[in-house]
Amino acid sequence: MKMQIAVFFGGRSVEHEVSIITGMQAIAALDKGKYEPLPVYVTKDGSLYTGEDFHYLEPYKDISALLEKGRQINFYRSGGRVCMQPIAKRLFGSDKPVFIDAALPLMHGTFGEDGCLQGLLEMLGLPYAGSDVLSSALCMDKAASKALLRAAGLPALDDAVLQADSFHGSTEAVLSAIESRYAYPVVVKPVNLGSSVGVTKAECREKLNAALGMAFGFSERVIIEPALVHMREINCSVLGDAQNARASICEEPVARDDILSYTDKYQSGKGVKQDGLSGQKRIIPADLSPGKTAEAQKLAVSAFSTLGCGGVARVDLMCDTLHDKFYINEINTIPGSLSFYLWEKSGLGFSGLLDEMITLAFSRARRRAGLTYTYETNILSEASWKSSKGKA
């Protein structure tokens, strides 16, 4: 009997459209002999929909028309299993709930990659692929993840964290404080976004002020870090869990500027590419010596394990070519296209990658099933409690 896999994509994020592409890629690649993919499209306002047309990319060009054909759904737990149920009844077709065996979260960015969706799945008791609540939240927060990496002795650039209220309340003082800490150029980033959204390199005070203003439009907190003048970006994917993980071959993305932008990653003149990150211009394998390749792979696995990641992730490294040193930039716990193109070049096809991710999801669920979460007692039946009005 096939396993029913709920594939979550879309979501309340600036990476909404990219997530749809990743979802369609994964649905197409899942082994249909073992799994029945059930698309769960999360709209930009957080509503959940499914339907036959949601399996294919073309209908998403007209979201309103697609939603008219779909069914809004919710999830609940019943009889020890998780059910997917249409909200509104209809005259024709089945309204019966569908039992779900596991979830495949593919929502990039906020409310999907930051632990929010993972928390819902934990509450439901539904096995899910990828990193858990804590590691998802840590990796999404660039300031927290870099602090932990540095504490573990791993190389990550120094950074300053800035709150929106502080910046807007005393802009000139904040700019001066940053200038006293770092020489230009600096890089400004929203703390909790991916796909290079809101990331700007600033070479002077005027540009720094503008960069901070833009970044605060996406996040209440931003980080400022020194820019590496002589820099190559090297990415490596990692697959496994905190106890046992392995690295893919490395890649070097090709940017039109010295910072890889959202446009570099996803867009052409006609909009978002259907092949997502797999269609971005890149050098695979990266032009590194065997020794530097092994160093990058070891750092990627160490970062993955230190932050307790699971499933597949992509670790983005920066190589300071002037000093021949790697720095860990960030970890994407739900990378674009799930980095399948790196694993294909490493000898593992996309279907096999998804199969291993789902296997890891069930393995984690089995480990956690042995833990104690509740006591079989009811203290309310054993004591007398006074209400707020003083009555027992």
C-alpha positions in Angstrom: 0.0 0.0 0.0 1.4 3.4 -0.9 2.3 6.0 1.7 0.2 9.2 1.6 2.7 12.1 1.7 1.4 15.6 2.2 3.6 18.0 0.3 3.5 21.6 1.7 4.5 24.5 -0.5 3.7 28.1 -1.1 3.2 30.0 2.1 3.4 33.5 3.7 6.9 34.3 2.4 8.7 36.4 -0.2 9.8 33.0 -1.5 6.3 31.9 -2.2 6.7 31.4 -6.0 10.0 29.6 -5.6 8.4 27.3 -3.1 5.7 26.4 -5.6 8.5 25.4 -8.1 10.2 23.2 -5.5 6.9 21.6 -4.6 6.2 20.7 -8.3 9.7 19.3 -8.7 9.3 17.1 -5.7 5.8 15.9 -6.6 7.1 14.9 -10.0 10.1 13.1 -8.6 8.5 11.1 -5.8 8.5 7.4 -6.5 4.9 6.8 -7.4 5.3 3.1 -6.7 5.9 3.8 -3.0 4.2 7.2 -2.4 1.0 9.0 -3.2 1.8 12.8 -3.1 -1.0 15.0 -1.8 -0.3 18.6 -2.7 -1.0 21.1 0.1 -0.8 24.6 -1.4 -0.5 27.3 1.3 -1.7 30.7 0.0 -0.1 34.0 0.7 -2.7 34.6 3.5 -2.1 31.2 5.0 -5.1 29.2 3.7 -4.6 25.6 2.7 -5.8 24.1 -0.6 -5.5 20.8 -2.5 -6.9 19.3 -5.7 -5.9 17.4 -8.8 -4.8 20.5 -10.6 -2.4 21.4 -7.8 0.0 18.7 -9.0 1.1 20.7 -12.0 2.9 24.0 -12.4 0.9 25.5 -15.3 -2.3 26.2 -13.3 -0.4 28.4 -10.8 -0.1 31.1 -13.5 -3.7 32.0 -12.5 -4.0 31.4 -8.8 -7.6 32.7 -8.5 -8.8 30.2 -11.1 -6.8 27.4 -9.5 -8.3 28.0 -6.1 -11.8 27.9 -7.6 -11.1 24.4 -8.7 -9.5 23.3 -5.5 -10.7 22.4 -2.0 -9.8 24.3 1.1 -8.7 21.8 3.8 -7.5 21.5 7.4 -5.8 18.8 9.4 -6.7 17.1 12.6 -5.8 14.0 14.6 -8.2 11.1 15.0 -7.8 7.5 16.2 -4.0 7.9 16.4 -3.7 9.1 12.8 -3.6 12.5 11.0 -6.4 13.3 8.6 -6.7 15.8 5.8 -10.3 17.0 5.6 -12.1 19.4 3.1 -13.7 22.3 5.0 -16.8 22.8 3.0 -19.1 20.1 1.7 -19.9 19.8 -2.0 -22.7 18.2 -4.0 -20.4 15.9 -6.0 -17.2 14.2 -5.1 -15.9 12.8 -1.9 -15.8 14.7 1.4 -14.1 11.8 3.2 -11.0 12.6 5.2 -7.7 11.3 3.8 -5.2 9.7 6.2 -1.7 11.1 6.0 1.4 9.1 6.7 4.1 11.8 6.6 4.7 15.4 5.5 7.3 16.9 3.2 7.6 20.6 4.1 8.9 22.6 1.1 7.9 26.1 2.2 11.0 28.4 1.9 11.4 31.3 4.2 9.1 32.6 6.9 6.3 30.5 8.4 7.6 27.4 6.7 11.4 27.1 7.0 11.6 28.8 10.4 10.0 26.2 12.6 6.4 27.4 12.4 5.2 24.6 10.1 7.3 22.1 11.9 5.7 23.1 15.2 2.2 22.4 13.7 3.4 19.0 12.5 4.8 18.2 15.9 1.5 19.1 17.5 -0.3 16.8 15.1 2.2 14.0 15.7 2.8 13.7 12.0 6.3 12.5 10.8 7.9 15.1 8.6 11.0 15.4 6.5 13.8 17.9 7.2 15.0 19.8 10.2 13.0 19.9 13.4 11.5 23.0 15.1 14.6 24.1 17.0 17.1 23.6 14.2 14.8 25.2 11.6 14.4 28.3 13.8 18.1 28.6 14.6 19.2 28.3 10.9 16.5 30.8 9.8 17.9 33.3 12.4 21.3 34.4 10.9 22.4 36.0 14.1 21.6 33.1 16.4 23.0 30.4 14.0 26.3 32.3 13.5 26.7 32.9 17.3 26.3 29.1 17.9 28.7 28.2 15.1 31.4 30.6 16.5 30.8 29.2 20.0 31.5 25.7 18.5 34.8 26.9 17.1 33.5 27.0 13.5 34.4 30.0 11.2 31.7 32.6 10.8 32.2 36.3 10.2 31.6 38.8 13.1 28.3 40.6 12.9 26.4 43.4 14.6 22.6 42.9 15.3 20.4 45.9 15.0 16.7 46.4 16.1 14.4 48.5 14.0 13.4 50.7 16.9 17.0 51.5 17.7 17.7 52.5 14.1 14.6 54.6 13.6 15.0 56.3 17.0 18.7 57.4 16.6 19.7 56.8 13.0 22.9 59.0 13.0 24.2 57.5 16.2 23.6 54.0 14.9 25.4 54.7 11.6 28.3 56.1 13.5 28.5 53.1 15.8 28.6 50.8 12.8 31.3 52.8 11.1 33.4 52.7 14.3 33.1 48.9 14.3 33.6 48.1 10.7 35.4 49.6 7.7 33.4 49.9 4.5 32.3 47.9 2.6 29.7 46.1 4.8 26.9 43.8 4.0 23.4 44.4 5.4 20.9 41.4 5.7 17.5 40.8 7.2 18.0 38.3 10.0 15.3 35.8 8.9 15.0 35.8 5.1 16.6 33.7 2.3 17.1 33.9 -1.4 19.2 37.0 -0.9 16.1 39.1 -0.4 16.9 42.5 1.2 20.7 41.8 1.1 22.8 44.8 0.2 26.4 45.7 0.0 27.2 49.3 1.2 30.3 51.2 0.5 29.5 54.5 2.2 27.2 56.0 4.9 24.5 57.0 2.4 24.3 53.5 1.0 24.4 52.0 4.5 21.4 54.1 5.5 19.5 53.1 2.4 20.4 49.4 2.9 19.2 49.4 6.5 16.0 51.1 5.5 15.3 48.4 2.9 16.3 45.5 5.2 14.0 46.7 7.9 11.1 46.6 5.5 11.5 42.8 5.6 12.5 42.1 9.2 12.5 43.8 12.6 16.1 42.8 13.1 19.0 43.0 10.7 22.7 42.0 10.8 25.7 44.0 9.5 28.9 42.2 8.8 32.2 43.1 7.1 32.2 42.4 3.3 34.9 40.1 2.0 36.5 42.1 -0.9 38.1 39.0 -2.5 35.4 36.4 -2.2 34.0 33.3 -3.9 30.7 31.7 -2.9 30.9 27.9 -2.5 27.8 25.8 -1.6 27.6 22.3 -0.4 24.5 20.2 0.4 24.3 17.8 3.4 22.0 14.9 3.9 21.3 12.9 7.1 20.8 13.9 10.7 22.9 15.2 13.5 24.4 11.8 14.2 25.1 10.7 10.7 25.4 13.1 7.7 27.3 13.3 4.4 28.1 16.0 2.0 27.5 16.4 -1.7 29.9 17.7 -4.2 30.5 21.5 -4.1 29.2 24.1 -6.5 30.1 27.7 -7.2 27.1 29.9 -8.2 27.9 32.6 -10.8 26.6 36.1 -10.0 26.4 39.1 -12.2 27.6 41.2 -9.2 29.6 40.3 -6.2 26.5 39.4 -4.2 24.3 36.7 -5.6 20.8 38.2 -6.0 17.3 36.8 -6.1 17.4 37.6 -9.8 20.6 35.6 -10.3 19.1 32.7 -8.5 15.6 32.5 -10.0 14.6 35.0 -12.7 15.0 35.6 -16.4 13.4 38.2 -18.5 10.1 36.3 -18.4 9.9 35.8 -14.7 10.7 32.9 -12.3 12.3 29.9 -14.0 10.4 26.7 -13.8 13.6 24.7 -12.9 14.2 27.0 -9.9 17.7 26.8 -8.5 18.6 23.9 -10.7 18.5 26.3 -13.6 20.8 29.0 -12.1 24.2 29.4 -13.7 26.8 27.6 -11.6 30.0 25.7 -11.8 29.6 22.0 -10.7 31.8 20.7 -9.3 33.4 23.9 -8.0 36.9 24.6 -9.2 38.6 23.8 -6.0 41.6 21.6 -5.2 40.8 18.2 -3.6 42.1 19.5 -0.3 39.9 22.6 -0.4 36.9 20.6 -1.5 37.3 18.2 1.4 37.7 21.2 3.8 34.4 22.8 2.5 32.6 19.5 2.8 33.8 18.9 6.3 32.8 22.4 7.4 29.3 21.9 5.8 28.8 18.6 7.7 30.1 20.2 11.0 27.7 23.2 10.6 24.8 20.8 9.8 25.5 18.7 12.9 26.2 21.6 15.3 22.8 23.1 14.6 21.0 19.8 14.8 19.8 19.7 11.2 18.0 16.8 9.5 17.0 15.7 6.1 18.7 17.8 3.4 20.1 21.2 3.7 22.5 23.5 1.8 25.4 25.1 3.6 26.6 28.3 1.9 30.2 29.1 2.4 32.3 32.2 1.6 35.9 31.7 0.6 38.2 34.7 1.4 40.6 34.2 -1.5 43.1 36.7 -0.2 43.7 34.7 3.0 42.5 31.3 1.6 40.0 30.8 4.4 36.4 29.6 4.4 33.6 31.2 6.5 30.1 29.6 7.0 27.6 32.1 5.7 24.2 30.4 6.3 22.4 27.1 6.3 19.2 26.6 4.3 17.2 23.9 5.9 14.8 23.8 2.9 17.0 24.8 0.0 15.7 25.7 -3.4 15.0 22.6 -5.5 16.2 20.7 -2.4 19.6 20.9 -4.0 18.8 17.8 -6.0 21.1 18.8 -8.8 24.1 18.5 -6.4 23.0 15.1 -5.3 22.4 13.9 -8.9 26.0 14.9 -9.6 27.0 13.0 -6.4 25.3 9.8 -7.7 22.0 10.1 -5.9 18.9 10.8 -8.0 16.1 13.1 -6.9 13.7 10.2 -6.2 16.4 8.6 -4.1 17.0 11.8 -2.2 13.3 12.2 -1.4 13.1 8.6 -0.4 16.0 9.0 2.1 14.5 12.2 3.5 11.2 10.4 4.2 13.1 7.4 5.7 14.9 9.9 8.0 11.5 11.4 9.0 10.1 8.1 10.1 13.4 7.3 12.0 13.1 10.5 14.0 9.4 9.9 14.7 10.3 6.4 16.0 13.0 7.8 18.3 10.7 10.4 19.7 7.8 8.0 20.1 9.8 6.4 23.0 9.9 9.6 25.0 7.5 10.5 27.8 5.4 13.6 27.2 2.5 13.1 29.6 1.7 11.4 32.8 -1.4 9.1 33.1 -2.8 11.1 36.0 -5.3 13.9 36.6 -4.4 16.2 39.4 -7.7 18.0 39.0 -9.5 15.0 40.3 -7.3 14.8 43.4 -7.5 18.4 44.8 -10.0 21.1 45.5 -9.4 24.4 43.7 -10.8 27.8 44.5 -12.1 29.9 41.7 -11.2 33.5 41.2 -14.4 34.3 43.2 -13.2 32.3 46.2 -15.6 29.4 45.7 -14.2 25.8 45.7 
